[in-house]
Amino acid sequence: MPGIGNRTELPQATSAVGCSRCSTGVPAHPQRNTADAEYSVGGLTCGHCVETVQRAATAVEGVTAATVELVAGGTSRLLISGSADHVAIREAVSAAGYTISR
C-alpha cells in the first residue's frame, strides 16, 4: 500500500502512554511460570493492560505471584501462584475492567 512504509517506521509507544482500556505504567515482560491456578482474561491489548491485571491480581490476599501471557485481541492467560480465593481474583480483575473466567 502506498505511503504505509514498514513497521519500523511506525511510531513507538512510550511507557507514559497506555491504551484506552488501562492505566499507564511500565509494561511487564511476561514469563512462563508454574502456576497454582490459571484463568482466561479478555480485553487486554497492550503491556499496560498486562501490568494492570497483574497489579489487581497480586493485590488479592494469598497471591504470591501473577503473570499474564498476552494475546492481544484474543484471550490472554493469567497464571496465579499462591493460595488465593478464586472469587476474589475474579472480582479484582473484573473491577480493573477485564473479563475473566477459569
C-alpha positions in Angstrom: 0.0 0.0 0.0 1.5 3.4 -0.9 2.6 5.6 1.9 2.5 2.9 4.6 6.2 2.0 4.9 7.4 -0.8 7.0 6.7 -1.5 10.7 10.0 0.1 11.9 8.7 3.4 10.7 5.6 3.3 12.9 5.6 5.5 16.0 6.7 3.7 19.1 4.5 3.8 22.3 6.2 5.2 25.4 5.7 4.0 29.0 3.7 7.1 29.7 1.0 6.2 27.1 -1.5 3.3 27.7 -4.3 2.0 25.6 -7.9 3.1 26.0 -8.6 0.2 28.3 -6.0 0.5 31.0 -4.0 2.7 33.3 -0.5 3.8 32.5 2.6 2.2 33.8 5.7 0.3 32.8 4.9 -2.7 30.5 5.5 -6.1 32.1 7.6 -8.7 30.4 5.6 -12.0 30.7 7.5 -15.1 31.9 6.3 -18.6 31.8 5.7 -19.9 35.4 4.3 -22.9 37.1 1.0 -21.7 38.4 -1.4 -22.9 41.1 -4.3 -21.5 39.1 -4.9 -20.4 35.5 -7.6 -18.0 34.2 -8.6 -16.8 30.8 -8.7 -13.0 30.6 -10.3 -10.9 27.8 -9.8 -7.3 26.7 -6.1 -7.0 27.1 -4.4 -5.1 24.2 -1.0 -4.0 25.5 1.7 -4.2 28.1 -0.2 -1.6 30.2 -3.2 -3.9 30.3 -0.9 -6.7 31.5 0.5 -4.6 34.3 -3.0 -3.5 35.4 -4.2 -7.1 35.6 -1.1 -8.3 37.3 -1.3 -5.5 39.9 -5.0 -6.3 40.5 -4.3 -10.0 41.0 -1.3 -9.5 43.3 -3.3 -7.2 45.5 -5.5 -10.2 46.4 -4.6 -11.8 49.7 -2.8 -15.1 49.2 -1.4 -14.4 45.8 2.3 -14.7 45.8 2.8 -14.0 42.0 0.7 -13.2 39.0 1.8 -13.5 35.4 -0.1 -12.6 32.2 0.6 -14.2 28.8 -0.7 -11.5 26.5 -2.7 -12.4 23.4 -3.6 -9.0 22.0 -7.1 -9.1 20.6 -7.7 -12.6 21.9 -7.9 -14.4 25.2 -4.8 -14.0 27.4 -3.8 -16.3 30.3 -3.4 -15.2 33.9 -1.2 -17.5 35.9 -1.6 -17.3 39.7 0.8 -18.7 42.3 -0.3 -18.9 45.9 -3.5 -19.9 47.7 -5.9 -17.0 46.9 -9.6 -17.3 46.8 -10.8 -17.7 43.1 -13.8 -15.5 43.6 -11.6 -12.7 45.0 -9.2 -13.0 42.0 -12.2 -12.8 39.5 -13.6 -9.8 41.4 -10.3 -7.9 41.4 -9.7 -8.5 37.7 -13.3 -7.6 36.8 -13.0 -4.4 38.8 -9.9 -3.5 36.8 -12.1 -3.6 33.7 -11.4 -7.0 32.1 -13.4 -10.2 31.6 -12.1 -13.3 33.4 -13.1 -17.0 33.5 -11.5 -20.1 34.8 
